[in-house]
């Protein structure tokens, strides 16, 4: 009789471990790659500079391109910099593509500004408050995180039912 609860818990554990990975690969354009990459800062003024990093690429060289700066190569995981075009459209979001031996990863780059209106030199122009970011949280849960969350909930409920049945003597 004890084999059934153990089999259930084993199966639930396997699902909890494998479901997020499967959902992440099913996510359209999910940005899951075998190498790590980033653009910093993710919001920059026209004419500003961004730092591009890419690590764990077997080729030791990653080509980085975007419609807002010249193509750059990151060598051996050492950060590289790119100067954003002076004529980049304020408020626009550009796609930055990292290419490691044909495997591509994508990251967004937002151009700051775009509030419009007239501005006199030498005056401070308020823009509606501090830009504080998201506090380290993700902005869109996506399918992978949703599946992982619901899997954890199902495991918790199943484990609770098992413990209650075991405690009451029904499942022994």
Helices and strands as residue ranges (DSSP letters): H 2-26, E 36-40, E 43-44, E 49-55, E 61-66, E 69-75, E 80-83, E 93-100, E 103-111, H 142-168
